[in-house]
């Protein structure tokens, strides 16, 4: 790991514990459109882009917009339920002192990601969130784009995640 120069982290489940926030947000969606999909089933797909999760849950696409709006509204409203994992700041600062490049690659939308980064005073130079016209994780598009932009070799990068989709993203990009 010490030989790596770029450390990319997933956000949810790696740097922050947002499970309570997600549960509240998902439960508000269930009430809003009368769905019967448990939080556990939803949570098992976390790490994928939000619309991909809805597709995998076989929710009718006509509900996607209202679901996303309701979920995001409640997620922002309940940001106080999100906690930074212990030693995250210590670890990130240690990597920075070692002249490492650090960033995040998340499936969380840019607005909520920025709110979280501000809340915890995480000043990361690289923040990769889903792009509307591009496929999200496990597609390696954003990593390939970063490699090109930063002119960095694949073997200089490590991606730290907590879900199978994160492992698959790293594999698809050809990085550790």
Secondary structure, DSSP 8 states (H G I E B T S, - for coil): -TT-SEEEE-SBTTTEE-HHHHHHHHHHHHHHHT----HHHHHTTTTS-HHHHHHHTT--GGGHHHHHHHHHHHHHHTGGG-EE-TTHHHHHHHHHHTT-EEEEE-SS-HHHHHHHHHHTT---SEEE---TTS--TTS-HHHHHHHHHHT--GGGEEEE-SSHHHHHHHHHHT--
